[in-house]
Amino acid sequence: MLKKMLVFVLVLGLISIPSLAYAQDNKESIQLYVNEKPTNIKLMTKSGTVYVPFREFIQLMGYQADYSVVDREISVKIGKSKFIFLPDDGYISGSGDYYELQRPGIQIDGKFFLPIRYAAWLTKHAVKYDKKSNTAWMVQYGYGQEKEILDLITTYDRAFTVKLLASDHMQRSYLTDSKIAPQVSEIPDRIYNVDITSITYESANQALLYVTYIHNSQVINDQHEVVFRIIKENNQWKILQDRYLSSNTTLPEDIDKSVHTIKENFNEKQQNVLSDLRQYYRAFNQKDFDLTYKYTSPFDIERMNANAVDEWRTWEHITRASFEYGDTTYHMSNERVVFLGENQAVVHATLEWSYISENIEQNHSIYEALIYLDYANGHWNYSYDHDISENEEDPNRMLPEIHFPELN
């Protein structure tokens, strides 16, 4: 049976902190702290390896351990996982993998002792030894890291920058931060909440997170879920992997009231918004480059051009190419202004989009959208539209495994 099992060698001696190697010369017992709190557990050393009395340690951690004299094995239940230790050999996990310790546990006066580094790894703790105070410190994975991790995933959603990504992130090599900062939104937020629904520490420096974001504003209620794998680089948490799992958007219940208030108090201004937006789509559908340019947000054009790595990626080149090689049209209906600020407006409408190439319709869709506009140069200008009609959910909720084990 064991021949079919995957074998790992945990080279405890090679990965231990140098100070631990000298603990054998200290005749005094070593004091153990867990999460900055002292314990009554006394550690022992043998041949340069620090050992912990396993049953006492497991019980201190809140887990269960049983010993079978007949089978000479120790069973331990940690969370939902069960491990069976063979003190003379190694241990077999409940998943069927066989792990062989380079330095197996030892028994003294009927007590089973395990190398402290393996005991720490098993219970998801990091460990270090302070020779001067003759003290060993165990810290649970993630202990005291909550704020830094929350700040990381909040910034990811609110003010993304490439600096948040780990050096091994798949997109790190070609993503760049925008050279022009985004505009500050005039649309009032109503609710913003970041909820870490699940976090699993895969090592002291790696964790898997499932995060739900709720962002409700005056014009849209948005809830989306993202799965992250984060790692520590240079003592800072970074995003190694990320993927959207679901997205759900709805209009606020009082959106009709907002439309009525705008019409009642700013009717002429909201009519100008709709008129300028219609002018933009008319110019775009007619492939009128100059008029399309005039009614496109100058801020967006400037930002796109500033980030373009060559002339082929400028707004002007992309727009001219789309006019020359394709026939894309937008037809707007049921339009109404749902937000009206000093320099920003939002229109709710139904958009019918089609793409024709070589006189054959290639794509066609009708969707409900929020269309965002900026005010500049004496009129309103199209910025972008957001499809709110299609909610998405990825049935595959896992990330491809990238694991850097604590012990290797």
C-alpha positions in Angstrom: 0.0 0.0 0.0 2.8 2.4 0.9 4.4 1.9 -2.4 1.4 3.6 -4.0 1.8 6.6 -1.8 3.6 9.8 -2.6 6.7 10.1 -0.5 8.1 13.4 0.8 11.2 13.9 2.9 11.0 16.7 5.4 14.5 17.9 5.8 14.0 19.5 9.2 17.7 20.0 10.0 18.4 21.9 6.8 15.7 24.4 7.2 16.0 25.1 10.9 17.1 28.5 12.1 20.9 28.4 12.9 20.3 29.2 16.6 18.4 26.0 17.1 21.5 24.0 16.2 23.3 25.3 19.3 20.5 24.6 21.7 22.0 21.2 22.6 24.8 23.0 24.4 22.3 24.7 26.8 21.5 22.6 29.8 18.5 24.7 30.8 15.0 23.8 29.6 13.8 25.9 26.7 10.7 28.1 27.4 8.0 27.9 24.7 5.8 30.9 23.7 2.8 30.5 21.4 1.4 33.7 19.9 3.4 35.8 22.3 2.0 34.0 25.4 4.1 31.8 27.7 3.3 28.1 28.0 4.1 25.4 30.6 5.6 23.1 27.9 9.3 22.5 28.3 11.3 21.6 25.3 14.3 19.2 25.1 17.2 18.9 22.7 18.9 15.8 21.3 21.7 15.8 18.7 21.1 19.4 17.9 17.3 19.1 17.3 14.8 20.7 19.5 11.8 18.4 20.4 8.4 19.1 21.9 6.3 16.7 24.0 3.8 15.9 21.3 0.6 15.1 23.4 1.0 18.1 25.6 1.6 20.3 22.6 -1.4 19.0 20.6 -3.7 19.5 23.6 -2.4 23.0 24.1 -3.3 23.7 20.5 -6.8 22.5 21.1 -6.5 19.2 19.1 -6.9 15.5 20.1 -4.2 12.9 20.2 -4.4 9.2 21.0 -1.7 6.5 21.3 -2.0 2.8 20.5 0.5 0.7 22.4 -0.3 -2.4 20.2 0.2 -0.6 16.8 2.8 1.8 18.1 1.1 4.7 16.4 -0.3 8.1 17.3 -3.5 9.4 15.8 -4.1 13.1 15.7 -7.1 15.1 14.5 -6.4 18.6 13.3 -9.4 20.4 12.0 -11.0 18.0 9.4 -7.8 16.1 8.8 -6.6 13.0 10.6 -2.9 12.1 10.8 -1.4 8.8 11.9 2.2 8.9 13.2 4.6 6.0 13.3 7.2 7.2 15.9 9.8 4.8 14.5 9.2 5.8 10.9 7.2 8.9 9.9 3.5 9.6 9.5 0.7 8.9 7.1 -1.9 11.6 6.6 -5.6 11.0 6.2 -5.2 12.0 2.5 -3.1 8.9 1.8 0.2 10.6 1.4 3.2 9.1 3.2 5.7 11.5 4.7 9.1 10.2 5.9 10.8 12.3 8.5 14.6 12.7 8.2 14.6 13.0 12.0 11.6 11.0 13.3 10.0 11.4 16.7 11.6 9.8 19.7 10.1 8.2 22.8 11.4 8.9 26.3 9.7 7.3 29.4 6.6 6.6 27.4 6.4 10.1 26.0 6.5 10.8 22.3 8.5 13.8 21.3 8.5 15.4 17.8 10.9 17.9 16.3 9.5 21.3 17.0 9.8 22.5 13.4 7.6 19.7 12.2 5.1 20.1 15.1 4.9 23.8 14.2 4.4 23.0 10.4 1.7 20.4 11.2 -0.3 22.9 13.3 0.4 25.8 10.9 2.8 27.8 13.0 6.1 29.5 12.3 8.8 28.9 14.8 12.1 30.6 15.8 14.5 30.3 18.7 16.2 33.1 20.6 19.5 31.8 22.0 20.1 34.7 24.3 16.9 34.2 26.3 16.8 30.4 25.6 13.2 30.8 24.3 11.3 29.3 21.4 8.6 31.3 19.8 5.7 29.9 17.8 3.4 32.2 15.8 0.2 30.9 14.1 0.1 31.5 10.4 -1.6 34.8 9.8 -1.3 35.9 13.4 -1.4 39.7 13.5 -1.7 39.9 9.7 -5.4 40.7 9.4 -5.1 44.5 8.8 -2.3 44.2 6.2 -4.2 41.6 4.2 -7.4 43.6 4.4 -5.6 46.7 3.2 -4.1 44.7 0.3 -7.4 43.3 -1.1 -9.2 46.7 -0.4 -6.6 48.6 -2.4 -6.9 45.9 -5.2 -10.6 46.8 -5.6 -10.5 50.5 -5.0 -7.2 51.8 -6.3 -5.4 49.0 -8.2 -1.7 49.4 -8.8 0.7 46.9 -10.4 2.8 47.2 -7.2 0.2 45.0 -5.5 1.2 42.0 -7.6 3.9 39.5 -6.7 6.9 39.2 -9.0 5.6 35.7 -10.2 2.1 37.0 -11.0 1.3 35.9 -14.6 0.4 39.5 -15.6 3.2 41.3 -13.7 5.6 41.5 -16.6 3.3 43.3 -19.0 0.9 45.3 -16.8 1.9 48.9 -16.1 0.3 51.6 -14.0 -1.5 54.4 -15.8 0.6 57.5 -16.2 -2.5 59.6 -15.4 -4.5 59.1 -12.3 -8.2 58.3 -12.7 -10.8 61.0 -12.1 -12.4 61.3 -8.7 -15.9 60.1 -9.0 -18.7 62.5 -8.0 -21.2 59.6 -7.6 -21.9 59.1 -3.8 -21.2 55.7 -2.3 -23.9 54.3 0.0 -22.3 51.1 1.1 -18.8 49.7 0.7 -17.8 46.5 2.4 -15.0 44.0 2.0 -15.7 40.5 3.6 -13.1 37.8 3.7 -15.5 34.9 3.6 -12.7 32.3 3.8 -8.9 32.3 4.4 -6.7 29.3 4.4 -3.0 29.7 5.3 -1.0 27.3 3.1 2.2 28.3 4.9 3.5 31.2 7.0 4.0 33.2 3.8 1.1 32.0 1.6 -2.7 32.1 1.9 -5.8 31.4 -0.2 -8.6 33.9 0.2 -12.2 34.1 -0.9 -13.4 37.7 -0.8 -16.8 39.3 -1.3 -17.0 43.0 -2.2 -20.2 44.9 -1.8 -20.2 48.4 -3.4 -23.5 50.2 -3.6 -23.7 53.7 -5.0 -26.4 56.1 -6.0 -26.6 54.5 -9.5 -25.8 50.8 -9.0 -25.6 48.0 -6.4 -22.6 45.8 -7.1 -21.6 42.6 -5.5 -18.7 40.5 -6.8 -16.5 37.7 -5.4 -12.8 37.2 -6.1 -10.5 34.4 -5.1 -6.9 35.3 -4.3 -3.7 33.5 -3.5 -1.3 35.8 -1.8 2.3 35.5 -0.7 4.9 37.5 1.2 7.7 39.1 -0.7 10.2 41.3 1.2 8.0 41.0 4.2 5.0 42.4 2.4 1.8 40.6 1.3 1.4 40.5 -2.5 -1.1 39.0 -4.9 0.2 35.9 -6.7 -3.1 34.8 -8.3 -6.5 36.4 -8.6 -9.7 35.5 -10.5 -13.3 36.8 -10.5 -15.8 34.2 -9.4 -19.1 36.0 -9.7 -20.5 39.4 -10.4 -24.0 40.6 -9.6 -25.3 44.1 -10.4 -28.7 45.7 -9.9 -30.2 49.2 -10.0 -31.0 50.8 -6.6 -34.7 50.5 -5.6 -35.0 54.3 -5.6 -33.5 54.9 -9.1 -36.9 56.0 -10.4 -37.0 58.6 -7.7 -33.6 59.9 -8.7 -34.7 60.2 -12.3 -37.8 62.2 -11.2 -35.8 64.5 -9.0 -33.3 65.3 -11.8 -36.1 66.0 -14.2 -37.9 68.2 -11.7 -35.0 70.3 -10.6 -32.5 70.2 -13.6 -34.6 69.4 -16.6 -32.7 71.6 -19.1 -29.3 70.2 -17.9 -30.4 66.6 -18.1 -31.9 67.2 -21.6 -28.4 68.5 -22.7 -26.8 65.3 -21.3 -29.2 63.2 -23.4 -28.8 65.4 -26.5 -25.0 65.3 -26.4 -25.0 61.5 -25.8 -27.3 61.0 -28.8 -24.9 63.2 -30.9 -22.0 60.9 -29.9 -23.7 57.7 -31.0 -24.9 59.4 -34.2 -21.3 60.4 -35.0 -19.9 57.0 -34.1 -22.5 55.1 -36.2 -21.8 57.4 -39.2 -18.0 57.0 -38.8 -17.6 60.7 -38.4 -14.1 60.8 -36.8 -14.0 64.5 -36.0 -17.4 64.5 -34.3 -16.8 61.3 -32.5 -13.5 62.8 -31.2 -15.4 66.0 -30.1 -18.0 64.0 -28.1 -15.5 61.6 -26.5 -14.2 62.4 -23.0 -10.9 64.3 -23.5 -9.7 62.9 -20.2 -10.1 59.3 -21.5 -8.4 60.1 -24.8 -5.5 61.7 -22.9 -5.2 58.8 -20.5 -5.3 56.2 -23.2 -2.7 58.0 -25.3 -0.4 58.5 -22.3 -0.5 54.7 -21.6 0.0 53.7 -25.3 3.3 51.9 -25.9 3.2 52.8 -29.6 1.2 54.8 -32.1 -0.9 51.8 -33.0 -2.5 51.8 -29.5 -3.5 55.5 -29.4 -7.2 56.4 -29.3 -7.0 58.0 -32.7 -5.4 55.0 -34.5 -7.8 52.5 -32.9 -10.8 54.5 -33.7 -9.8 55.1 -37.3 -9.0 51.4 -37.7 -12.4 50.4 -36.3 -14.1 52.8 -38.8 -12.1 51.5 -41.7 -12.2 47.7 -41.2 -15.5 47.2 -39.5 -19.0 48.5 -39.1 -20.0 48.7 -35.4 -23.2 50.5 -34.5 -25.0 51.4 -31.3 -28.7 52.2 -31.0 -29.9 53.7 -27.7 -33.4 53.6 -26.4 -35.3 54.2 -23.1 -32.5 56.6 -22.0 -32.9 58.5 -18.8 -30.4 60.4 -16.6 -30.0 58.7 -13.2 -27.2 60.9 -11.9 -26.2 64.5 -12.6 -23.2 66.1 -11.0 -21.1 69.2 -11.8 -18.9 67.4 -14.3 -20.1 63.8 -14.4 -23.4 62.3 -15.4 -24.8 58.7 -15.7 -27.5 57.6 -18.2 -29.5 54.4 -17.9 -30.5 53.0 -21.3 -31.0 50.0 -23.5 -28.2 49.6 -26.0 -28.4 47.5 -29.2 -24.9 46.7 -30.5 -24.0 45.1 -33.8 -20.8 44.4 -35.7 -20.9 43.9 -39.5 -17.9 42.8 -41.5 -17.9 42.3 -45.3 -21.7 43.0 -45.3 -22.3 40.1 -42.9 -23.5 40.6 -39.4 -21.0 38.9 -37.1 -22.3 39.8 -33.7 -25.4 41.4 -32.3 -26.6 42.0 -28.7 -29.1 44.0 -26.7 -28.2 44.9 -23.2 -29.1 47.2 -20.3 -26.3 49.7 -19.6 -25.2 52.5 -17.5 -23.4 55.1 -19.6 -20.9 57.4 -18.0 -20.2 61.0 -19.3 -17.8 63.8 -18.5 -18.4 67.5 -19.0 -15.7 69.4 -20.9 -15.3 71.9 -23.7 -18.8 73.3 -23.1 -20.7 70.0 -23.6 -21.2 66.4 -22.3 -18.8 63.7 -23.6 -19.1 59.9 -23.7 -16.7 58.1 -21.4 -17.7 54.4 -21.2 -20.7 52.1 -20.7 -21.2 49.3 -18.3 -23.4 46.3 -19.1 -25.6 45.6 -16.1 -27.9 43.1 -17.7 -25.7 40.0 -17.4 -24.7 38.6 -14.1 -21.8 36.1 -14.1 -20.7 33.2 -12.0 -17.8 30.9 -12.6 -18.6 27.3 -11.6 -14.9 26.6 -11.1 -14.1 28.2 -7.8 -10.5 27.0 -7.5 -7.2 28.5 -8.5 -4.5 26.4 -10.1 -2.3 25.3 -7.3 0.9 27.1 -6.8 2.3 26.0 -3.5 5.6 26.9 -1.8 5.6 24.6 1.2 7.0 25.7 4.5 9.2 22.6 4.6 11.1 21.7 1.5 
